[in-house]
Amino acid sequence: MARIVMESLSKVYSGGVQAVSDVSLDVADGEMIVLVGPSGCGKSTLLRMVAGLETITSGTLHIGDTLVNGLEPAQRDIAMVFQNYALYPHMSVYDNLAYGLRNRGVPKPEIDRRVQAAAEMLQIGEFLTRKPRALSGGQRQRVAMGRALVREPAAFLFDEPLSNLDAKLRVQMRVEIRQLQKRLGTTSLYVTHDQLEALTLADRLVVLNGGRIEQVGTPMDLYRRPETVFVAGFIGSPAMNMIDSAWARGTGGLPDGLPAGSDLIGVRPDDLTLAPQPGGLALTGRVALLEPAGAESHVYVTLSNGQTVTYRTQGLPDLTEGAAITLHAPLSALHPFNTASGKRTG
């Protein structure tokens, strides 16, 4: 296990393309950090810089007590799990697991001990003689994880390892990865664009946008108190509703007492209700669409300014499309932002 410390890391490609800009992050020993953000935000590039697969343009990177800027990937004591599994198709599962250890000159009895232990932990013991083509996607992903596991590294790096799996298997593997990481206590960096995956796996979340860190915190910290408009819109599904405060104030549906400069008000679909909230927000419109989603429903409401907001409620509400509706939220549930700065005002 090892602490990972990034100080002002930047990556600039030829032509001046800035992929990562001035990223500083301290990953504690044994911590599970999830890097999340939209495509092109720099999360995979940052992970590859830690792995040594991308050179660092500027800044410093320490793994444990070692400055690793100039070290090759094999010298960094890390193990990486890739999106495409990266298994050798001509080798058995056993040989895929053992390959890296053999290259490092690990004695055969120790290789066998590590392979058997990883196979038991990941429940792939019965597949050790098979080739990857004879395995399902989930089984291949377990083998890829096992190959990282036998290394007994200081840190695990995961690059969207579940993106090729179907929805049901993603949930199962997500649980297994989290349980495994907690059991081993190995420092881990995990990249995903799936916010549900991020929220459920992370000790702390790092939201990236345009190569920069927008916010770092526990999943619930970021959900309950997003510090920027970007984080507010990115974390949470359905996304946070954003209301123009001048319009809302003009309709009489926005309370006084918000911080100065709050020209944009965020409210989560979960915090809207049909019950009046004295001193809170009131939004009047018409039901555009009722979307049942099992135990809950999503109600899309078009306001008089043409904007559509989302209201999430339990069960199937007694509402019809086209009906007039007023949604309410208490003052405590409102998130004030300033559009120009893109930041929270209070």
Disulfide bonds with the S-S distance in Angstrom:
none
